[in-house]
Amino acid sequence: MASTSRTDALPRVTCPNHPDAILVEDYRAGDMICPECGLVVGDRVIDVGSEWRTFSNDKATKDPSRVGDAQNPLLSNGDLSTMIGKGTGAASFDEFGNSKYQNRRTMSSSDRAMMNAFKEITTMADRINLPRNIVDRTNNLFKQVYEQKSLKGRANDAIASACLYIACRQEGVPRTFKEICAVSRISKKEIGRCFKLILKALETSVDLITTGDFMSRFCSNLCLPKQVQMAATHIARKAVELDLVPGRSPISVAAAAIYMASQASAEKRTQKEIGDIAGVADVTIRQSYRLIYPRAPDLFPSDFKFDTPVDKLPQL
């Protein structure tokens, strides 16, 4: 008989005579065989391979699989409905030529609307390289909002875009409204309205965004070295602590901090380059920069290596 040892609380089938031997699977017979002594350790092993063979003359549209898609728990019936194909033989029709077997149930309108929204969410997430966990959270948020019917009259695409924005905030990888707007067909104003309505309807909240949430991504897109990124992060944090930028959005403060750090280093970037990445106007960067410039000597980290001295920084 085969012995079963437990490693990390998971059973493992081994040969009683050679416990360290790597067993060989015979898929045709469904056996697990010890390569050292030939003992059949396990039988009736489930073959997880395909149950059909494909030939070169088979039609490309022919699907030999006898199972459907994976179950979708977000849909009302778990997406386990059965669709009967069109009959081809004489036995499929009655004497009047009508099909004997028909689909009594097709996908409901609500499921169809949710499926379309899920496809749109996946498309938007792919465009800005968001991971699967954010897509799943967005789908769950949309399902809750859709079933509550609390945003009647709003376009599903607008609700989906707002749900994606909320999911990014909740997962700790926030995106700006402009970034979400760029990958959707909805205006920034409409996404903002749906965002507020969804938070109220679901009685949920999101963490406040800070300058650090965007700093690494902006600096990476600008191809700035680690030293400049750390300096920009320190400048933005100190500016907030010293209350130099009251009422300014974290995105504009982050952009101004990046501009100041880059101008003090050898890797200089223009306001236009930073504005294109951060999604803010040049004048917005200048306004935030003017607020922090008078305290520039106090904002830089002590170990920062200046290529341009503080007193030589642009005054704008």
C-alpha positions in Angstrom: 0.0 0.0 0.0 1.1 3.6 -0.6 1.9 5.8 2.3 0.7 9.3 2.5 2.8 12.0 4.2 1.7 15.5 5.0 3.8 18.5 4.1 2.5 21.9 4.9 -0.9 20.3 5.7 -1.3 18.9 2.2 -1.4 15.1 1.5 1.2 13.7 -0.9 1.2 10.3 -2.4 4.6 8.5 -2.2 6.0 5.1 -2.7 6.4 3.2 0.6 9.8 1.8 -0.5 11.1 5.0 -2.2 9.5 8.0 -0.5 11.8 10.5 -2.3 11.2 9.2 -5.8 9.2 11.4 -8.2 6.2 9.4 -9.4 5.5 8.9 -13.1 2.0 9.4 -14.3 0.6 7.0 -17.0 -2.2 9.1 -18.4 -3.5 6.3 -20.6 -4.0 3.8 -17.8 -4.6 6.5 -15.1 -1.8 5.1 -12.9 0.9 6.7 -10.8 4.1 4.5 -10.9 7.3 4.5 -8.9 10.2 4.8 -11.3 12.5 2.9 -8.9 10.6 -0.3 -8.3 7.7 -0.1 -10.7 5.1 -0.2 -8.0 1.7 1.2 -9.0 1.2 3.7 -6.1 -2.1 5.2 -7.3 -4.8 4.3 -9.8 -7.8 6.0 -11.4 -6.0 9.3 -11.7 -8.2 11.9 -13.3 -6.9 13.0 -16.7 -7.1 16.7 -16.9 -6.2 16.9 -20.6 -8.6 17.4 -23.4 -11.1 14.6 -24.2 -10.9 15.0 -27.9 -8.4 14.8 -30.8 -8.0 17.6 -33.3 -7.4 16.8 -37.0 -6.1 19.1 -39.7 -9.2 18.9 -41.8 -11.5 19.9 -38.9 -13.3 23.2 -39.2 -11.8 26.1 -37.2 -15.3 27.1 -35.9 -16.1 23.6 -34.6 -15.9 23.5 -30.8 -15.4 19.9 -29.5 -15.8 21.0 -25.8 -18.9 19.7 -24.1 -18.8 22.2 -21.2 -19.6 25.9 -21.1 -17.7 28.9 -19.6 -16.7 29.1 -16.0 -19.5 30.0 -13.5 -20.0 33.7 -13.0 -21.2 34.4 -9.5 -22.0 38.0 -10.4 -24.9 37.0 -12.6 -28.4 36.1 -11.3 -28.3 32.4 -12.3 -24.6 31.9 -12.0 -24.4 31.9 -15.8 -25.4 28.2 -15.8 -28.2 28.5 -18.4 -28.3 25.9 -21.2 -28.7 27.0 -24.8 -30.1 24.4 -27.3 -28.5 24.6 -30.7 -30.4 24.7 -34.0 -31.6 21.3 -35.1 -30.4 19.9 -38.5 -32.1 16.5 -38.8 -35.7 15.6 -39.6 -36.3 14.5 -36.0 -35.7 18.1 -34.8 -38.9 19.4 -36.5 -42.6 18.6 -36.2 -45.0 18.0 -39.2 -45.4 21.8 -39.6 -41.7 22.5 -39.8 -41.4 24.1 -36.4 -38.5 23.3 -34.2 -39.4 20.8 -31.4 -36.7 21.9 -29.0 -36.5 25.6 -28.2 -34.7 27.8 -25.7 -37.3 28.5 -23.0 -35.0 30.9 -21.2 -32.5 33.3 -22.6 -30.3 35.8 -20.7 -32.3 38.4 -18.9 -32.0 42.1 -19.7 -30.3 42.8 -16.4 -27.7 40.1 -16.9 -27.1 41.3 -20.4 -26.6 44.9 -19.1 -24.2 43.7 -16.4 -22.2 41.6 -18.9 -21.8 44.6 -21.2 -20.7 46.7 -18.2 -18.2 44.0 -17.2 -16.7 43.9 -20.7 -16.4 47.7 -20.6 -14.7 47.6 -17.2 -12.2 45.0 -18.4 -11.4 47.0 -21.5 -10.8 50.2 -19.5 -8.6 48.3 -17.0 -6.5 46.8 -19.7 -5.9 50.2 -21.3 -4.2 51.5 -18.1 -2.7 48.1 -17.0 -4.7 47.5 -13.9 -4.5 44.1 -12.2 -7.3 41.5 -12.0 -8.2 42.2 -8.4 -9.2 45.8 -9.2 -11.4 44.5 -12.1 -13.1 42.1 -9.7 -13.7 44.8 -7.1 -15.1 47.1 -9.8 -17.5 44.4 -11.0 -18.7 43.8 -7.5 -19.3 47.5 -7.0 -21.2 47.8 -10.2 -23.4 44.8 -9.4 -24.3 46.4 -6.0 -25.1 49.7 -7.6 -27.1 48.1 -10.4 -29.2 45.9 -8.1 -30.0 48.8 -5.8 -31.3 50.8 -8.7 -30.1 53.9 -6.9 -28.6 55.6 -9.9 -31.5 55.2 -12.3 -31.2 57.5 -15.3 -27.4 57.4 -15.3 -25.5 55.7 -18.2 -24.0 52.3 -17.3 -20.7 53.4 -18.8 -20.6 56.3 -16.4 -21.4 54.1 -13.4 -18.7 51.6 -14.5 -16.1 54.4 -14.9 -16.9 55.7 -11.4 -16.8 52.2 -9.9 -13.3 51.7 -11.5 -12.2 55.0 -9.9 -13.5 53.9 -6.5 -11.9 50.4 -6.8 -8.5 52.0 -7.6 -8.8 54.2 -4.5 -9.9 51.3 -2.3 -7.1 49.1 -3.5 -4.4 51.7 -2.8 -3.5 52.4 -6.4 -5.5 55.6 -7.1 -5.9 57.0 -10.6 -6.9 60.5 -11.4 -10.3 61.4 -12.9 -8.5 62.5 -16.1 -6.8 59.1 -16.4 -10.2 57.3 -16.0 -11.8 59.8 -18.4 -9.1 59.1 -21.0 -9.9 55.4 -21.2 -13.7 55.8 -21.1 -16.2 57.7 -23.3 -17.6 59.6 -20.3 -16.8 63.2 -19.3 -14.9 64.0 -16.2 -17.9 65.9 -14.7 -20.3 62.9 -15.2 -17.8 60.5 -13.6 -17.4 62.9 -10.6 -21.2 63.0 -10.2 -21.6 59.2 -10.3 -18.7 58.9 -7.9 -20.4 61.0 -5.2 -23.8 59.2 -5.8 -22.2 55.7 -5.5 -20.4 56.6 -2.2 -23.7 57.8 -0.8 -25.8 54.9 -2.1 -23.4 52.2 -0.9 -22.6 54.1 2.3 -18.9 53.5 1.7 -15.9 55.7 1.8 -12.4 56.0 0.2 -9.2 57.1 1.7 -8.0 60.6 1.0 -5.4 60.7 -1.8 -2.0 62.1 -0.9 1.0 63.3 -3.0 2.8 60.0 -2.3 0.1 58.0 -4.1 1.1 59.4 -7.5 4.8 60.3 -7.0 6.4 57.0 -7.9 4.2 56.6 -11.0 4.8 60.1 -12.3 8.5 60.0 -11.7 8.7 56.6 -13.4 6.9 57.8 -16.5 9.2 60.8 -16.6 12.3 58.5 -16.4 13.6 60.3 -13.3 16.2 58.6 -11.1 15.4 57.3 -7.6 17.2 60.3 -5.9 14.9 62.8 -7.6 11.8 60.8 -6.8 12.8 60.6 -3.1 13.6 64.3 -3.1 10.2 65.2 -4.7 8.4 63.0 -2.2 10.2 64.7 0.7 9.4 68.2 -0.8 5.7 67.4 -1.2 5.4 66.0 2.3 7.2 68.9 3.9 5.1 71.4 2.0 1.9 69.8 3.3 3.3 69.6 6.8 4.3 73.3 6.8 0.8 74.2 5.3 2.4 75.9 2.3 -0.2 74.7 -0.2 -3.7 75.1 1.4 -6.5 74.2 -0.9 -4.2 72.7 -3.6 -4.9 69.3 -5.0 -2.3 66.6 -4.1 -1.7 66.1 -7.9 -0.7 69.7 -8.5 1.5 69.7 -5.4 3.2 66.5 -6.5 3.8 68.0 -10.0 5.3 71.2 -8.5 7.5 69.1 -6.2 8.7 67.0 -9.1 9.5 70.2 -11.0 11.5 71.7 -8.1 13.4 68.4 -7.5 14.2 67.9 -11.2 15.4 71.5 -11.6 17.8 71.1 -8.7 19.2 67.9 -10.2 21.0 67.0 -13.5 17.8 65.4 -14.8 15.7 68.5 -15.5 12.1 68.3 -16.8 10.0 71.1 -18.1 6.6 72.1 -16.8 5.0 70.9 -20.1 6.6 67.4 -19.7 5.4 67.1 -16.1 2.0 68.5 -16.9 1.4 66.0 -19.7 2.2 63.1 -17.3 0.4 64.4 -14.3 -2.6 65.7 -16.3 -2.4 69.2 -14.9 -2.0 72.5 -16.8 1.3 74.4 -16.8 -0.2 77.4 -15.0 -1.4 75.0 -12.2 2.2 73.8 -11.7 3.5 77.3 -11.6 0.9 78.4 -9.0 1.8 75.6 -6.7 5.5 76.1 -7.3 5.3 79.8 -6.3 3.8 78.8 -3.0 6.6 76.4 -2.1 9.5 78.3 -3.6 10.1 80.7 -0.7 10.7 77.8 1.6 12.8 75.7 -0.8 15.9 75.4 1.4 13.8 73.8 4.1 12.0 71.4 1.8 15.0 69.4 0.3 16.3 66.3 2.2 19.6 66.9 3.9 21.5 64.3 1.8 20.3 65.6 -1.6 23.1 66.2 -4.1 22.4 69.5 -5.8 23.4 70.0 -9.5 21.8 73.5 -9.4 21.9 75.4 -6.0 18.7 76.3 -4.3 19.3 80.0 -4.9 19.7 79.4 -8.6 16.3 77.6 -9.0 13.8 79.2 -11.4 11.6 81.8 -9.7 8.8 81.8 -12.3 
